[in-house]
């Protein structure tokens, strides 16, 4: 028996409709404050139709358009939840493509003349290099990290891989925080 379009849905129903595991929906709740299912006794979640549309939009942006979690958070902040609720529908207005390092470098002449954007970009590059150094130092000597080789992957495939990597990084941070709180 199908439910009415305006009926509330359980997490298992939403997960099935979106072809996502339930734990991903719970993870997204921790990353996107706009996702607020109603919770009943025992913590059972019930999603409103607007919640489901928002989840569809987030899924579309992450998996269909290659945005990172931070990119979708930015879109939610700048364009609002109503935009994301509609973005997955055919013919809907789409956000501009995610900004890459190459695009920033290509448009360097359009950056503010005070050097602010260049300084921030430089700090990001330095932080990235420091993380790589830290990771290499934490690995046993027998493990080597080869420089990235051209993969032949399309841009959309690379975006999807980056989104998955970002999500894994967020999961790792959550696990580390949980381990630290258990140790304390």
N, C-alpha and C positions, 0 to 999 in steps of 0.2 A: 504494500500500500504506500503510495507516494504521499509526501506531505504537501501541504499548501505552500505556495511560494513565500508567504510571509511568516511561516512557522519557524520556531526556534529549532536549531540543529545541535546535536551532541558533537563532541570532538571526533568521535569515530565516523559520524556521517560526513562532517566537513573534511576530515582527512581523506576519506574515500572519494568524495567529490573532487577534491583538488589533487588527488593522486600523490599525497604527501604522508609521511609517517606522523603519528600524533606527537612524537617528541619534537618534531620541527615546529609544529604549531605552538607548543608550550615554550620553546626557545624563542620564537618570534615575539611572543607576549613579553618576554624579558627585554627585548631589543626595541620594540615599537610600542610606546606608551598608548598609542591610539587604539591598540587591540585590547578591548576590555569585555570579554565575554561575561555573561551573568554567571555567578557561581551559586549553586544550591548547597544544601547540607552535604557534608562529605566531600566538598570541593568539586563536585561534578559541574562541568562547564556547559553552558548553553549559549550558542552563537546566534545573534540576531541576523536578519538578512543583510543589514549594512556591514556587520562584522565579516560576514562571508565574502561580500563584494570587496572589502578592504583587503582581506587575505588573498583573494584572486588577483587583485592589483599588485600586491607585494610579490606574489609568486611570478606574475608576468614580468615585473621589472627585474627581479633577481635572476630568474631562469630563462626568460624569453629575450630580455633586452641586455642582460649582462651587467646589471648594476651590482654594486657591493651593498652590504647592509648600510654602511654609512651614506652611500649615494641615495638609497631609498629614504633614509632618515632625513637627508637634506631636501629631497623632493616633498616629503610630508610636511616639513617645516616651512618650505617656501611656497608650495602650491596647495597644501592642505589635503586632508583625508578625502574630501569629495572628489578631487582630481584623481587620486590613486584608486578610489572605488570605481571610477569609470574607465581608467586607462586600459584595462584588459579587454574592453568591448571592441568589436570590429568597428573601424572608422573613427575611434576615439583619438583625440589629440594626444600625441606622444611627447614626452619630455625630450630635450636635446640629448645627444649622446653623452655618455660619461666622458669627463675630461681626462686625457692621458698626459703623461710627462712630455711626449713628443709634441702634443698640441700646445702646451705651455711654452716649450722651447721655440716652436715655429712662430708663436705670436709674442715673442719677448719684446718686440718694439712697441707693442700696445700696452705693456705693463706700466704701472705708475713710475714716474721718473725719480721718485724718492728712494727707489730700490727696495721697498717693503716686500713686494711679491717675490723679488729675486732672493731676498734674505730668507723668507719663509721657505721658498723652494730649496735653497741651499741647506737650510737646517734639516729639512726632510731627507735630502740626499745623505747628509752626514749621519742622521739617525739610522737610516737604512743601512749604511756601511757599518755603523757600530753594531747593529743587530747581527749582521752577517758575521762580523768578527767574533761577537759573543757566542754565536751558534757554533762557529768553527772551533773556538776554544773549548766548548763544552763537549765536543765529540771526541771519541777515542782517536788516537793517531791512525788507526787502521782504516778509519772511514774518511773518504775524501768527497768533497763537493766539487763537481765539475762545473765550469762556467756554463751558463745557459747557452744552448746551441739553437740555431734557427730550427723551429719545429715544423714549419709548413702548415701550422694551424691557422684557420681563419680568425679574424678579429673577434667575431661573436663567440667562437669556441674559446679563445683566450680569455674573454670577459667572463664566460661561464666558469672557467677554471679558477679565475681570480676570485670570483664570488664564492666559490666553494672553499677556496683557501682562506678567505677572510672569515667565513663562517666557522671553519675548523679552528682558526686562531681564537675566535671569540669563545668557542667551546673549551679550548685549552685554558684560557684565562678564567673561565668559570670553574673549571676543575681545580686549577691551582688555588683559587680563592677558597673553594670548599675544603681543600686539603689543609690550607693554612688555618682556617677556622676550626677544623677538627683537631689539629695539633695544639691549638691554644687552650 
